[in-house]
């Protein structure tokens, strides 16, 4: 798993890379992180300001539960591949640009 307890963040490339490697993510509920990290689906969200107890709970949970790590890891891998791959992003850009020109 990958822990990303940030107090301020946009869309994190590090989180996307972790997802591509099938690593579930524990991330702060700030900025763009919740766009990728969904509680108990692709990882876990924690409060962003010094919530070390919550972070520790999720670290212990994932460290002790291989099935949960595998399920969340597969989910985030699928989510990142479907929503942030270059082909998908290029198509979104073309659609936005084309519609903006009209």
ZIPEQUI-V913952 format. One record per residue. RES is the residue in three letters. SS is DSSP state (2 for helix, 1 for strand, 0 for the rest). PSI is psi in whole degrees, -180 to 180 (* if undefined). BURIAL is b if it has 16 or more other C-alpha atoms within 10 Angstrom, else e. Layout:
res=RES ss=SS psi=PSI burial=BURIAL
res=RES ss=SS psi=PSI burial=BURIAL
This chain:
res=UNK ss=0 psi=167 burial=b
res=UNK ss=1 psi=129 burial=b
res=UNK ss=1 psi=132 burial=b
res=UNK ss=1 psi=69 burial=b
res=UNK ss=0 psi=83 burial=b
res=UNK ss=0 psi=150 burial=b
res=UNK ss=0 psi=-12 burial=e
res=UNK ss=0 psi=129 burial=e
res=UNK ss=0 psi=145 burial=e
res=UNK ss=0 psi=-146 burial=e
res=UNK ss=0 psi=121 burial=e
res=UNK ss=0 psi=120 burial=e
res=UNK ss=2 psi=-34 burial=e
res=UNK ss=2 psi=-40 burial=e
res=UNK ss=2 psi=-41 burial=b
res=UNK ss=2 psi=-43 burial=b
res=UNK ss=2 psi=-40 burial=e
res=UNK ss=2 psi=-44 burial=b
res=UNK ss=2 psi=-40 burial=b
res=UNK ss=2 psi=-23 burial=b
res=UNK ss=0 psi=13 burial=e
res=UNK ss=0 psi=35 burial=b
res=UNK ss=0 psi=117 burial=b
res=UNK ss=0 psi=152 burial=b
res=UNK ss=1 psi=137 burial=b
res=UNK ss=1 psi=113 burial=b
res=UNK ss=1 psi=160 burial=b
res=UNK ss=1 psi=148 burial=b
res=UNK ss=0 psi=67 burial=b
res=UNK ss=0 psi=157 burial=b
res=UNK ss=0 psi=-131 burial=e
res=UNK ss=0 psi=-3 burial=e
res=UNK ss=2 psi=-45 burial=b
res=UNK ss=2 psi=-11 burial=b
res=UNK ss=2 psi=-22 burial=e
res=UNK ss=0 psi=-44 burial=b
res=UNK ss=0 psi=115 burial=b
res=UNK ss=0 psi=127 burial=b
res=UNK ss=1 psi=126 burial=b
res=UNK ss=0 psi=23 burial=e
res=UNK ss=0 psi=-56 burial=b
res=UNK ss=0 psi=-4 burial=b
res=UNK ss=1 psi=-149 burial=b
res=UNK ss=1 psi=142 burial=b
res=UNK ss=1 psi=139 burial=b
res=UNK ss=1 psi=160 burial=b
res=UNK ss=0 psi=142 burial=b
res=UNK ss=0 psi=-14 burial=b
res=UNK ss=0 psi=96 burial=e
res=UNK ss=0 psi=40 burial=e
res=UNK ss=0 psi=70 burial=e
res=UNK ss=2 psi=-31 burial=e
res=UNK ss=2 psi=-44 burial=e
res=UNK ss=2 psi=-42 burial=e
res=UNK ss=2 psi=-46 burial=b
res=UNK ss=2 psi=-40 burial=e
res=UNK ss=2 psi=-45 burial=e
res=UNK ss=2 psi=-35 burial=b
res=UNK ss=2 psi=-47 burial=b
res=UNK ss=2 psi=-45 burial=e
res=UNK ss=2 psi=-50 burial=e
res=UNK ss=2 psi=-36 burial=b
res=UNK ss=2 psi=-32 burial=e
res=UNK ss=2 psi=-7 burial=e
res=UNK ss=0 psi=91 burial=e
res=UNK ss=2 psi=-36 burial=e
res=UNK ss=2 psi=-41 burial=e
res=UNK ss=2 psi=-43 burial=b
res=UNK ss=2 psi=-45 burial=b
res=UNK ss=2 psi=-45 burial=e
res=UNK ss=2 psi=-51 burial=b
res=UNK ss=2 psi=-39 burial=b
res=UNK ss=2 psi=-44 burial=b
res=UNK ss=2 psi=-39 burial=b
res=UNK ss=2 psi=-46 burial=b
res=UNK ss=2 psi=-35 burial=b
res=UNK ss=2 psi=-48 burial=b
res=UNK ss=2 psi=-46 burial=e
res=UNK ss=2 psi=-47 burial=b
res=UNK ss=2 psi=-43 burial=b
res=UNK ss=2 psi=-38 burial=b
res=UNK ss=2 psi=-31 burial=e
res=UNK ss=2 psi=-16 burial=e
res=UNK ss=2 psi=16 burial=e
res=UNK ss=0 psi=161 burial=e
res=UNK ss=2 psi=-38 burial=e
res=UNK ss=2 psi=-44 burial=e
res=UNK ss=2 psi=-45 burial=e
res=UNK ss=2 psi=-40 burial=e
res=UNK ss=2 psi=-42 burial=e
res=UNK ss=2 psi=-42 burial=e
res=UNK ss=2 psi=-42 burial=e
res=UNK ss=2 psi=-46 burial=e
res=UNK ss=2 psi=-44 burial=e
res=UNK ss=2 psi=-45 burial=e
res=UNK ss=2 psi=-44 burial=e
res=UNK ss=2 psi=-45 burial=e
res=UNK ss=2 psi=-44 burial=e
res=UNK ss=2 psi=-30 burial=e
res=UNK ss=2 psi=-28 burial=e
res=UNK ss=2 psi=-23 burial=e
res=UNK ss=0 psi=* burial=e
